[in-house]
């Protein structure tokens, strides 16, 4: 991802949220999401590039159709149990334009993100997903992730939207 991709990535991210989370978090929150504000935040993040984080885009015919981000696991409150080799990575985000769901863009982007995590020396990748997001959970399970039992409260505009953690080993894959 480059700074020039920020607008397209922001559009994918906002449209992805609005599609994937409709019915899980309040419509008012989703409808108020602003592509311009997201663009500015993404552009600033890319310009101050953190070398431990990989922001990748999926393109089709020269247009950005997906975005994902992977880096070191954020140990906010509960440390992830250590198993295997290497430090843990975290899949921070993976969004595909709603019109591109089912085209393979998400699978290709997932593989590139896993490759980036492996190249960074991560032994496992963890991610958090909304408990009620069944489509995303199936996608992650098909990609080799499994729920590890960790849960985290998440709230949007006063509505509970708990998250569950998924994990995947990178060894031997």
Backbone bond lengths (Angstrom), bond angles and torsions (degrees), N, CA, C in turn:
res aa  C-N    CA-C-N  psi(-1)  N-CA   C-N-CA  omega(-1)  CA-C   N-CA-C  phi
1 X - - - 1.448 - - 1.517 108.91 -
2 X 1.311 115.36 137.31 1.458 121.28 176.20 1.535 108.41 -116.74
3 X 1.319 115.31 168.59 1.468 119.50 176.92 1.532 110.30 -58.89
4 X 1.331 117.02 -32.44 1.464 120.49 179.62 1.536 112.14 -66.94
5 X 1.338 116.77 -21.63 1.468 121.11 179.18 1.526 112.73 -82.91
6 X 1.322 118.36 -9.73 1.469 121.84 -169.79 1.526 112.98 -55.78
7 X 1.311 118.70 -42.52 1.462 120.50 -179.41 1.518 112.17 -65.19
8 X 1.316 116.81 -44.42 1.467 120.38 179.13 1.523 110.65 -66.55
9 X 1.327 116.92 -40.26 1.461 120.47 178.07 1.525 110.33 -64.93
10 X 1.324 117.73 -42.42 1.464 120.75 178.31 1.525 110.80 -60.18
11 X 1.312 116.92 -40.49 1.460 120.53 178.00 1.528 110.75 -63.64
12 X 1.330 117.13 -44.79 1.466 120.89 177.84 1.528 109.82 -61.20
13 X 1.324 116.62 -44.28 1.469 121.02 -178.22 1.527 111.29 -63.12
14 X 1.326 117.09 -49.49 1.462 120.65 -178.09 1.523 110.40 -65.17
15 X 1.307 117.24 -47.70 1.472 120.08 179.71 1.524 110.68 -64.14
16 X 1.343 116.18 -35.50 1.461 120.31 176.46 1.517 111.95 -63.12
17 X 1.332 117.11 -46.37 1.466 121.32 176.77 1.527 109.52 -58.73
18 X 1.324 116.00 -48.72 1.461 119.89 -174.86 1.525 111.74 -63.18
19 X 1.300 117.29 -31.68 1.454 121.37 178.73 1.530 111.76 -82.49
20 X 1.319 117.19 -50.37 1.467 121.34 -173.16 1.522 113.62 -72.63
21 X 1.332 117.22 -32.91 1.462 119.76 -171.63 1.522 114.24 -103.51
22 X 1.343 116.95 2.38 1.470 120.27 178.16 1.528 108.23 -60.98
23 X 1.318 116.38 126.76 1.457 121.04 -177.97 1.519 112.80 92.15
24 X 1.336 117.20 -12.92 1.465 121.11 179.17 1.527 111.64 -104.63
25 X 1.334 115.64 -32.43 1.461 120.97 175.56 1.537 107.13 -130.24
26 X 1.308 118.15 160.52 1.464 120.31 -172.03 1.538 114.06 -58.15
27 X 1.327 114.69 137.52 1.464 121.06 178.29 1.523 111.61 -57.48
28 X 1.328 117.33 -38.73 1.461 120.51 -179.07 1.521 111.63 -58.75
29 X 1.320 116.99 -40.19 1.464 121.05 178.19 1.526 110.21 -65.02
30 X 1.325 116.21 -47.36 1.470 120.56 -179.39 1.522 111.32 -63.30
31 X 1.314 117.03 -43.84 1.462 121.00 -177.41 1.526 112.26 -67.76
32 X 1.336 116.41 -25.08 1.472 120.60 -179.34 1.531 112.73 -86.31
33 X 1.319 118.25 -5.45 1.471 119.76 -179.05 1.520 109.27 -61.38
34 X 1.323 115.38 134.73 1.455 121.91 -172.42 1.526 111.16 -113.03
35 X 1.316 116.90 118.21 1.462 121.15 -179.35 1.526 110.94 -64.22
36 X 1.326 118.09 -39.98 1.470 120.10 -178.90 1.524 111.41 -62.67
37 X 1.325 117.61 -43.60 1.467 120.60 179.01 1.524 110.44 -65.29
38 X 1.334 117.02 -40.51 1.467 120.66 177.01 1.520 110.82 -63.74
39 X 1.325 117.20 -38.43 1.462 121.39 178.91 1.523 110.48 -60.88
40 X 1.325 116.27 -46.88 1.467 120.26 -178.99 1.527 111.30 -61.43
41 X 1.337 117.14 -43.73 1.476 120.43 179.22 1.525 111.54 -64.12
42 X 1.321 116.41 -44.14 1.470 119.92 -179.60 1.525 111.37 -65.48
43 X 1.326 116.68 -43.09 1.461 120.26 179.90 1.534 110.18 -60.98
44 X 1.327 117.24 -44.74 1.474 121.28 179.37 1.523 110.24 -62.59
45 X 1.332 117.05 -40.69 1.465 119.75 179.39 1.519 111.78 -64.44
46 X 1.311 116.69 -42.64 1.461 120.22 179.82 1.528 110.30 -64.56
47 X 1.321 116.95 -39.28 1.465 120.28 -177.84 1.525 112.50 -69.01
48 X 1.325 118.17 -28.02 1.466 119.52 176.38 1.531 110.86 -98.30
49 X 1.252 116.93 28.68 1.457 129.42 -177.17 1.529 114.86 -17.04
50 X 1.314 116.31 119.56 1.455 123.33 172.70 1.526 106.62 -93.39
51 X 1.332 118.26 115.36 1.461 119.80 -175.66 1.524 114.17 -65.21
52 X 1.336 118.37 -13.90 1.461 120.42 179.22 1.529 112.16 -88.04
53 X 1.334 117.37 -2.93 1.460 122.45 -177.18 1.528 109.34 -116.59
54 X 1.327 115.56 134.78 1.468 121.29 176.53 1.513 109.56 -110.07
55 X 1.335 116.67 116.45 1.462 123.41 172.54 1.517 106.51 -102.24
56 X 1.319 116.83 118.57 1.456 121.16 -177.00 1.522 110.32 -123.07
57 X 1.321 116.17 147.90 1.456 120.62 175.71 1.521 109.79 -118.12
58 X 1.314 114.95 151.87 1.459 122.38 170.43 1.518 106.21 -105.13
59 X 1.315 115.87 133.79 1.463 120.47 -179.50 1.523 109.93 -123.37
60 X 1.309 114.33 147.33 1.461 121.29 173.37 1.524 106.19 -135.79
61 X 1.326 115.04 121.97 1.468 121.13 -179.29 1.518 111.52 53.16
62 X 1.344 116.34 40.97 1.456 122.04 176.01 1.517 115.94 80.76
63 X 1.330 117.46 -0.76 1.464 120.81 -179.68 1.525 109.81 -108.98
64 X 1.331 116.30 140.28 1.460 121.16 176.77 1.528 108.37 -70.57
65 X 1.344 116.05 124.83 1.465 121.10 179.09 1.526 111.85 -119.92
66 X 1.333 116.78 -5.17 1.456 119.89 179.48 1.509 111.00 -161.28
67 X 1.319 115.20 160.08 1.461 121.94 178.73 1.509 108.60 -148.64
68 X 1.325 115.26 140.38 1.450 120.81 175.26 1.508 110.25 -144.46
69 X 1.314 115.72 158.60 1.452 121.66 -176.21 1.524 108.91 -143.76
70 X 1.337 116.20 131.59 1.457 121.95 179.74 1.525 108.90 -137.41
71 X 1.321 116.33 145.62 1.459 121.39 179.22 1.515 109.81 -166.70
72 X 1.322 117.60 -162.28 1.459 120.72 179.69 1.530 111.54 -65.19
73 X 1.329 115.34 146.59 1.465 119.89 178.10 1.520 109.66 -63.89
74 X 1.335 115.64 134.27 1.463 121.70 178.65 1.523 108.34 -90.39
75 X 1.298 116.45 108.57 1.464 122.15 -179.22 1.523 109.20 -88.21
76 X 1.322 116.98 73.82 1.460 120.60 -177.25 1.522 111.76 -65.24
77 X 1.301 116.83 -61.43 1.457 119.56 -177.21 1.516 111.26 -124.57
78 X 1.305 117.16 -49.18 1.448 121.54 -175.22 1.523 109.69 -106.15
79 X 1.320 118.15 116.03 1.456 118.24 178.56 1.525 110.70 -67.91
80 X 1.310 115.06 143.56 1.457 120.07 176.61 1.523 108.42 -72.55
81 X 1.309 117.44 138.50 1.458 118.72 176.58 1.521 110.02 -63.80
82 X 1.317 117.02 134.70 1.465 121.60 -178.60 1.516 109.88 -86.90
83 X 1.314 115.11 128.40 1.460 121.77 175.09 1.514 106.55 -143.97
84 X 1.290 117.08 148.93 1.453 120.10 175.74 1.513 111.51 75.22
85 X 1.330 115.14 -156.04 1.451 120.98 -175.00 1.518 111.27 -108.65
86 X 1.313 115.14 158.35 1.461 120.70 175.49 1.514 112.41 78.18
87 X 1.311 115.14 172.08 1.454 121.32 176.55 1.523 108.81 -85.87
88 X 1.314 116.25 163.31 1.453 119.96 179.77 1.518 111.29 -82.80
89 X 1.302 115.22 140.09 1.453 122.16 171.06 1.510 108.94 -104.00
90 X 1.332 115.43 168.80 1.462 120.47 177.54 1.520 109.33 -136.21
91 X 1.311 115.26 132.87 1.454 121.25 170.96 1.523 105.56 -83.77
92 X 1.339 115.68 104.90 1.460 121.06 -176.91 1.525 111.97 -76.53
93 X 1.310 116.60 -34.76 1.468 120.14 -175.56 1.516 109.90 -160.06
94 X 1.321 115.38 148.06 1.461 122.22 169.50 1.520 105.92 -154.70
95 X 1.320 115.20 111.76 1.455 121.48 -179.37 1.521 109.39 -130.54
96 X 1.327 115.38 140.72 1.460 122.51 175.52 1.519 106.89 -124.30
97 X 1.318 115.84 140.34 1.458 120.43 176.35 1.530 108.08 -50.24
98 X 1.329 118.45 130.46 1.469 120.14 -177.74 1.526 113.84 -52.93
99 X 1.327 117.58 -30.99 1.465 120.69 178.34 1.530 112.12 -72.78
100 X 1.324 117.84 -12.50 1.463 122.40 -177.65 1.537 113.30 -106.70
101 X 1.337 116.89 -0.16 1.469 120.18 178.12 1.523 108.44 -61.48
102 X 1.317 115.78 132.93 1.461 121.08 179.46 1.518 114.77 90.85
103 X 1.331 117.44 1.90 1.466 120.78 -178.38 1.523 113.56 -95.24
104 X 1.336 117.52 -5.45 1.466 121.36 -176.50 1.517 113.49 97.60
105 X 1.317 117.27 -8.23 1.471 119.98 -179.58 1.525 110.83 -62.17
106 X 1.316 117.98 -41.83 1.460 121.68 179.57 1.518 111.96 -65.33
107 X 1.325 116.86 -42.29 1.471 120.14 178.83 1.523 110.94 -63.95
108 X 1.324 117.23 -42.72 1.467 120.76 179.02 1.524 110.71 -65.05
109 X 1.314 116.93 -42.06 1.456 121.22 178.97 1.527 110.34 -65.14
110 X 1.336 117.29 -41.88 1.466 120.55 177.12 1.521 110.36 -58.76
111 X 1.322 117.33 -45.42 1.464 119.60 -179.15 1.529 111.22 -62.18
112 X 1.315 116.89 -41.51 1.469 120.30 178.81 1.528 110.94 -64.84
113 X 1.325 117.51 -38.05 1.469 121.08 178.13 1.526 111.15 -67.44
114 X 1.329 117.15 -41.41 1.466 120.29 176.70 1.522 110.90 -64.07
115 X 1.322 116.70 -39.93 1.472 120.70 176.64 1.528 110.94 -62.12
116 X 1.334 116.72 -41.17 1.468 120.61 178.67 1.525 110.59 -65.04
117 X 1.327 117.23 -40.78 1.468 120.82 178.79 1.524 110.61 -64.82
118 X 1.307 116.40 -41.69 1.470 120.92 178.08 1.529 109.82 -63.30
119 X 1.321 117.61 -45.04 1.468 121.90 -179.96 1.526 111.26 -63.27
120 X 1.334 117.24 -28.62 1.467 121.57 178.56 1.532 111.82 -80.57
121 X 1.327 116.82 -3.13 1.461 120.35 177.32 1.516 115.25 91.69
122 X 1.322 117.52 12.15 1.467 119.84 178.85 1.524 109.51 -77.62
123 X 1.323 115.98 134.85 1.459 121.40 177.31 1.515 112.75 -85.57
124 X 1.325 115.34 -25.98 1.461 121.55 178.50 1.519 108.78 -141.82
125 X 1.332 115.05 160.42 1.460 121.52 171.95 1.520 107.18 -124.83
126 X 1.325 115.13 131.46 1.456 121.87 176.09 1.520 108.50 -114.23
127 X 1.312 116.27 158.79 1.462 121.04 177.05 1.515 108.45 -152.77
128 X 1.323 115.31 158.05 1.459 122.70 174.89 1.523 108.03 -113.69
129 X 1.322 116.07 135.75 1.461 121.93 -179.22 1.530 108.24 -136.59
130 X 1.320 116.18 144.40 1.463 119.07 176.49 1.524 109.14 -59.35
131 X 1.313 115.20 131.87 1.461 121.40 -176.85 1.529 111.64 -54.16
132 X 1.319 117.67 -38.72 1.460 121.30 -177.77 1.512 115.33 -84.64
133 X 1.326 118.29 1.13 1.462 121.40 -177.85 1.534 109.08 -87.12
134 X 1.331 115.03 76.63 1.465 120.79 -174.33 1.521 113.29 -61.62
135 X 1.330 117.22 -38.62 1.472 119.25 -179.05 1.521 110.75 -63.32
136 X 1.336 117.50 -45.13 1.465 120.33 178.96 1.522 110.66 -65.21
137 X 1.305 117.18 -40.49 1.464 119.98 -179.56 1.529 110.65 -61.99
138 X 1.324 117.29 -41.44 1.476 119.87 176.53 1.530 110.73 -63.48
139 X 1.333 116.82 -41.37 1.464 120.72 178.14 1.527 110.51 -58.93
140 X 1.331 116.89 -48.19 1.463 120.51 -179.03 1.528 111.06 -64.75
141 X 1.313 117.59 -38.91 1.463 120.49 178.84 1.528 110.71 -64.60
142 X 1.325 117.82 -39.78 1.470 120.60 176.27 1.522 111.45 -65.08
143 X 1.337 116.71 -25.77 1.470 121.07 178.66 1.532 112.01 -86.79
144 X 1.325 117.50 6.30 1.456 120.77 175.27 1.519 115.55 97.03
145 X 1.322 118.32 5.14 1.460 121.93 177.94 1.531 109.58 -85.92
146 X 1.323 116.01 153.45 1.466 121.63 174.71 1.524 108.32 -139.82
147 X 1.322 115.54 144.72 1.463 120.43 175.56 1.524 108.15 -62.84
148 X 1.349 116.14 136.58 1.472 119.04 -177.49 1.523 112.56 -107.75
149 X 1.329 117.50 8.66 1.455 121.12 176.04 1.520 115.04 95.75
150 X 1.330 118.11 -14.22 1.468 120.45 179.49 1.528 109.59 -77.02
151 X 1.303 115.24 140.83 1.473 122.37 178.09 1.509 107.92 -131.71
152 X 1.305 115.51 152.44 1.463 120.58 178.99 1.525 108.32 -141.62
153 X 1.333 116.33 133.61 1.465 117.16 176.16 1.527 109.91 -70.03
154 X 1.301 116.30 144.75 1.459 122.65 176.43 1.513 105.05 -144.39
155 X 1.306 115.90 138.13 1.453 120.42 -177.66 1.517 109.30 -136.03
156 X 1.322 115.71 137.36 1.459 121.77 176.81 1.518 108.02 -128.88
157 X 1.320 116.00 119.84 1.470 121.74 -179.66 1.527 112.09 48.87
158 X 1.320 116.58 42.75 1.451 121.63 176.43 1.515 115.46 81.58
159 X 1.329 117.88 2.73 1.457 121.47 -179.77 1.530 108.71 -107.27
160 X 1.318 115.52 127.57 1.465 120.46 178.87 1.524 109.80 -70.69
161 X 1.328 115.22 132.80 1.463 122.61 176.45 1.532 106.55 -141.37
162 X 1.345 117.24 72.32 1.460 119.92 -173.69 1.521 112.58 -60.85
163 X 1.335 113.89 151.56 1.459 120.81 178.96 1.525 109.55 -111.62
164 X 1.324 115.03 151.84 1.455 122.34 172.79 1.520 107.69 -120.19
165 X 1.344 114.78 149.73 1.463 118.87 -178.56 1.525 109.95 -99.29
166 X 1.319 113.87 139.77 1.462 122.10 176.18 1.524 107.91 -117.54
167 X 1.327 115.45 154.95 1.461 121.01 -177.75 1.523 109.69 -140.77
168 X 1.318 115.10 148.58 1.458 121.62 174.91 1.517 108.80 -144.83
169 X 1.325 116.38 132.01 1.451 121.46 174.25 1.523 108.85 -76.09
170 X 1.328 116.67 145.97 1.460 120.72 176.51 1.519 111.73 -102.77
171 X 1.307 117.73 -4.51 1.462 119.57 -178.80 1.520 110.42 -74.45
172 X 1.299 115.10 137.26 1.448 121.22 176.09 1.514 115.42 69.24
173 X 1.338 117.44 15.30 1.469 118.30 179.85 1.505 110.29 -127.52
